[in-house]
Amino acid sequence: MQQPKAKTRTDDSAEDNALIPIPRSAIEALLRSISSSMANAPPQVPAKFDPVEFLTEFSQACQVDYRLAPLTIREYMRHVQGLLIFLDKHPLQATRSELRRFFMVNTSHNAVKALRVLYGRFLGSDLAKCFKIPQYIPRVVMVPTKEQLQLTYKNLKTLELKAAFH
């Protein structure tokens, strides 16, 4: 008969270092509490605002952190620069009514998208979250009937126009 192996000191330390499974719900609850506590903290406005430095940091964040395409970055930079000129202050000091006035002047979809990235991702604010991208109404295309096409062909004066019509 074999004797049970006696535990050594090294065996005890291995048990102490064993990983304890943590329920997924506990991890999710912890992450929610961290993100909600960070969301409740208002973003800080720097004491001295340098628009050039701000635009440089935003451009770098778009390239490195958000991995946006170069043309997208160029468009976003154009709209954010326009916002800084329009506001003449740090974007976190803007009010929702000032952003509405900016969107009245800049009706581009990309202006809304750029400010969502600026405020939502870069500055961590929900100031531009409520602005929606306008939906285009589809344009109805009128296709002429066979009779209308035949009438148009009959009314053509020259042989060249009739040949081009075919």
C-alpha positions in Angstrom: 0.0 0.0 0.0 1.1 3.5 -0.9 1.2 6.1 1.7 -0.4 9.4 0.9 2.1 12.0 -0.1 2.8 14.5 2.7 2.2 18.1 1.8 5.2 20.3 1.6 5.5 24.0 2.2 5.7 24.5 -1.6 2.4 22.7 -2.1 0.6 25.0 0.4 1.9 28.2 -1.4 0.7 26.9 -4.7 -2.9 26.5 -3.3 -2.8 30.0 -1.8 -1.8 31.4 -5.2 -4.5 29.6 -7.1 -6.9 31.8 -9.1 -10.3 32.1 -7.7 -13.0 32.3 -10.4 -14.9 35.6 -10.2 -18.5 35.7 -11.6 -18.9 37.7 -14.8 -21.8 39.7 -13.1 -19.4 40.9 -10.4 -16.9 42.1 -13.0 -19.6 43.9 -15.0 -21.0 45.6 -11.8 -17.5 46.8 -10.9 -17.0 48.2 -14.4 -20.4 49.9 -14.3 -19.6 51.5 -11.0 -16.2 52.8 -12.3 -17.7 54.2 -15.5 -20.6 55.8 -13.7 -18.3 57.5 -11.2 -16.2 58.8 -14.0 -19.2 59.9 -16.0 -20.5 62.0 -13.0 -17.2 63.9 -12.7 -17.4 67.0 -14.9 -14.7 67.4 -17.5 -12.0 69.9 -16.5 -11.5 73.1 -18.5 -7.8 74.1 -18.5 -7.0 77.5 -17.0 -5.1 78.6 -20.2 -6.6 77.5 -23.5 -4.3 77.2 -26.6 -6.4 76.3 -29.7 -3.4 75.1 -31.7 -2.3 72.7 -29.0 -6.0 71.6 -28.5 -6.3 70.9 -32.3 -3.0 69.0 -32.3 -4.1 66.8 -29.4 -7.4 66.1 -31.0 -5.7 65.2 -34.3 -3.4 62.8 -32.6 -6.3 61.2 -30.7 -8.2 60.7 -34.0 -5.1 59.1 -35.6 -3.8 57.0 -32.7 -6.6 56.3 -30.3 -9.7 56.2 -32.6 -7.8 55.0 -35.8 -9.8 57.2 -38.1 -9.0 57.5 -41.8 -6.9 60.5 -43.0 -9.8 62.0 -44.9 -12.1 61.7 -41.9 -9.5 63.3 -39.7 -9.1 66.2 -42.1 -12.9 66.8 -42.2 -13.3 66.5 -38.5 -10.4 68.9 -38.0 -12.0 71.4 -40.3 -15.3 71.3 -38.4 -13.6 71.4 -35.0 -11.5 74.4 -36.1 -14.6 76.1 -37.3 -16.2 75.5 -33.9 -13.2 77.0 -32.1 -13.4 80.1 -34.3 -17.2 80.3 -33.8 -17.0 79.9 -30.0 -13.7 81.8 -29.3 -13.3 79.7 -26.1 -12.7 76.2 -24.9 -15.4 73.8 -26.3 -16.4 72.6 -22.7 -17.4 76.2 -22.0 -20.0 76.1 -24.8 -23.7 75.8 -24.2 -26.2 73.7 -26.0 -27.7 76.8 -27.6 -24.3 77.9 -28.9 -23.9 74.5 -30.5 -27.4 74.8 -32.1 -26.3 78.1 -33.6 -23.1 76.5 -34.9 -25.2 73.7 -36.5 -27.5 76.3 -38.2 -24.4 77.7 -40.0 -22.8 74.3 -40.5 -25.4 71.9 -41.8 -23.1 69.1 -42.9 -23.5 65.6 -41.5 -19.8 65.6 -40.9 -20.1 68.6 -38.6 -22.5 66.6 -36.3 -20.2 63.6 -36.5 -17.1 65.6 -35.7 -18.6 67.3 -32.7 -19.9 63.9 -31.4 -16.3 62.6 -31.5 -15.0 65.8 -30.0 -17.4 66.0 -27.1 -18.2 62.3 -26.6 -14.8 60.6 -27.1 -12.2 63.3 -26.7 -13.7 65.5 -24.0 -15.9 62.9 -22.3 -18.9 65.2 -22.3 -22.5 64.4 -23.4 -23.1 68.0 -24.7 -23.3 67.0 -28.4 -25.0 63.6 -27.8 -28.5 64.9 -28.4 -27.8 66.2 -31.9 -29.0 63.9 -34.6 -27.7 63.6 -38.2 -30.4 64.9 -40.5 -32.0 62.2 -42.7 -32.3 62.9 -46.4 -35.7 62.5 -48.0 -35.3 60.2 -51.0 -35.9 62.0 -54.3 -38.6 60.5 -56.5 -37.3 59.8 -60.0 -39.9 60.1 -62.7 -39.4 57.6 -65.5 -41.1 58.6 -68.8 -43.7 56.3 -70.3 -43.2 54.6 -73.6 -45.6 57.1 -75.2 -43.7 60.1 -73.8 -40.4 58.7 -75.2 -42.0 58.1 -78.7 -43.4 61.7 -78.7 -40.0 63.1 -77.8 -38.4 61.1 -80.6 -40.9 62.3 -83.2 -40.3 66.0 -82.1 -36.5 65.7 -82.7 -35.6 67.8 -85.7 -32.2 66.5 -86.9 -31.0 63.0 -87.8 -28.0 63.4 -85.4 -30.3 64.0 -82.4 -32.4 61.0 -83.4 -29.3 58.8 -83.6 -28.1 60.1 -80.2 -31.6 59.3 -78.7 -31.2 55.6 -79.5 
